[in-house]
Amino acid sequence: MIKSTGIENMATKIAKKILVFFLCFFCLIAVAKAQNFLSTDEGKRAFAADISILIEKTWKNWQDSITIDNVSVEGSNGILIPGSISDFVMQSDDMLKHFDRKGRSQDYINCVIAVSKALENGMRSWQRGYRCERILFPQGASCSYTLSPCENIPINIRSGHSIGDKNMSENELYSYLLYRAPKAAENELVVFRAIAKSISECFGQWQQTCSISGIVASGGIAPIPAPIGTGPGPVRGAKGNGGKFLGPYITSDQLYARIMGYLETGDINIGS
């Protein structure tokens, strides 16, 4: 009887220890869940670094793949209308294929997806709505019979505009992120605002430093030379194709520096 009671007491003690262990374990899980990955400086730096690297890789692939076709050339002036930039658009899937999800929480993954979707939406709208009416082909001002193949004078992308410009603005990117944020906690809002502001500013800088180049124009009809005609003179109906966006990419260094700069100074407004 005494022996049996001793065994029962030992079993009770073991059960209590197991219970305490599991209580501690679940408490740690609860604390970890409450401690959002963006609630620490280390977490914010890691997320900003990941996002910056992913955007750099995606941007480079997109920019290198772009072609510009069907530019109308009248005289020395080339006109790029919406739809002239190739159908290859910046895609969320392209960005996410470089993302290593191993060891990442679902909230972390969802935040990365939200940023990738915001960038895809903004750049698709900008690309499909872009036009530029100031692309110069000097040879088109004076030629005979037709326009011999010639390249445009490089012009920065900011010389044109797009009906999708607003989708790459800070406020539109931020709104898009808020709609897809896993939570509406202040940590997410602050980081998303810094990311939206930084992407928009880097995009504006990219337009100033990157050029529309390498469009080869030819064809069309130009005046017949004198004495039979009145030429040489301006060409009509020529077409330009094969253009590129040449110049610097958006880099992870410049994007990360901006994001962290805003997070460290607090120079951001999380209001909508």
C-alpha positions, 0 to 999 in steps of 0.5 A: 500500500505504501509502495503504491502510494509512493508511485502515485505521488511520483506520477503526480509530480511528473504530470505536474512537471509536464503540465508546467513544461507545456504551459511554458511552451504555449506561453512562449508561442503566444509571446512570439506571435504577439511579437510581430517580426516588424516590431524590432529594429532587427526585423525591420532591417531584415525585411527592408533588405529582403525587399530591396534585393528582390526588387533589384533582381526583378527590376533588372530582369524587366528592364533588360527584357523591354523592347519599344516598337511601332513608334511613328516618325513624322519628320524629325519627331517620333511618337511613342503611344500607349502599347508601344512598350512590349507586353513583358510586364513586371510580375509578382511571380518573377519577384517571388521566385527569388524569395527564400521562404524557408524559416519565414513566418506566414505574416512575413511571407504575406508582407513580401507578397503584398509589396510584390503585388503593389509593385506589379500593379503600379508598373503594369499601369505605368507601362501600358499607359506610357507615351512620349511625343518628343523622340528625335530622329534628326535624319527624318527632317531632310531625306529623299524617297524614304528614311534610311535606317537611323537611331533616335537621340536618347531621351530620358523616360521622364520626357514622357508621361503615363496615365498610370503615373499615379499608380506609382505614387507614394499614396497609391502604393501605400493604399495598395499595401494597406489593402493587402496587409496581414494586419493593420498594426502600427509596425506594418503601417510604418514599414509599408509607408517607408517602402511605398515612399522609397519605391516611388522616389526611386522610380522617379529618379530612375525615369530621370537617369534611364533613357529611351534609346536604340529605336531604329526608324526607317521607311515612310515616304519623303519628297523626290529630289529636285529637279523632278521633285521638291526634295529632300524634305521631311519623311512621313509615315516612317516607323521605329522599332527595337528600342530599349530602356538603357541606363541604371537600374533601381538598386537594392543599395539605394532602395534600402538606404531610403527605406531605413532612412525614413524608418530611422528618422521617422519622417513618414506619415502613416495616415491614409 
